[in-house]
Amino acid sequence: MTGLGAYPMEGWLGPAGVRDAVARWLRLVAADAELAPYLIGFDRARLAGHLALTLTAALGGPAAGIASPAAGAWRGLGLTEAQHRRVVDYLTGVLRALDVPADAVTAARRAFADEAGS
């Protein structure tokens, strides 16, 4: 088992799957006419790394022992609460398309929704 927590990542996502999910997620955000301008000039590779670490932890992967590894990864963009919810909705769609179990999708939503704070 790759994951250390409640959501074993092996077999249905894994490290490569997390990277793929984050890449898909960022493509959706970048394609959103309202959200895309927030990514201009932003270090997307660094953002992707933070998002992958947070998603891995949320899914019970190896980063699970790190408290809030990338808390606030989206905060630096200055999104409104409604925009942040839409970003999290895109994540949900990606994870569902990848057949991630519903309880793991819920955990991921919670991890990223909790970082909104605004």
C-alpha positions, -999 to +999 in steps of 0.1 A: +000+000+000+014+034-010-009+055+012-004+058+050-039+069+059-075+059+053-073+062+015-048+037+000-036+054-031-021+023-048-043+010-076-066+039-081-044+070-081-008+068-068+018+095-072+016+096-110-022+098-108-020+127-083+003+146-107-021+138-136-051+150-116-034+182-106-024+188-142-059+183-154-072+205-126-049+233-135-058+230-172-095+235-162-088+265-140-066+280-168-094+275-193-119+293-171-122+328-185-128+343-150-100+323-132-073+323-159-062+359-153-053+349-117-027+325-130-008+350-152+027+355-139+021+328-112+047+300-109+024+272-120+050+245-115+054+255-078+016+258-075+012+223-090+038+209-065+019+224-036-014+212-049+000+177-054+014+175-019-019+187-004-039+163-025-016+134-016-020+142+021-058+145+018-060+111+001-039+095+029-007+093+009+029+097+021+025+134+029-003+126+054+022+131+083+028+167+073+004+191+088-012+212+061+017+207+036+005+234+012-022+252+032-033+282+012-018+272-021-046+291-038-046+320-014-018+338-031-040+343-061-065+366-044-096+346-054-130+354-040-148+328-020-170+320-049-140+316-073-123+294-048-154+272-046-153+269-083-117+259-083-126+231-057-155+221-079-131+216-108-110+193-085-141+173-077-149+168-113-114+157-121-113+132-092-147+118-102-136+114-138-106+094-125-130+071-105-116+082-072-138+068-044-165+092-031-151+094+005-116+103-009-132+130-031-149+144+000-116+144+019-099+162-010-127+188-012-125+194+025-087+198+024-089+225-003-121+241+009-106+245+044-077+265+029-100+292+015-102+312+047-115+343+029 
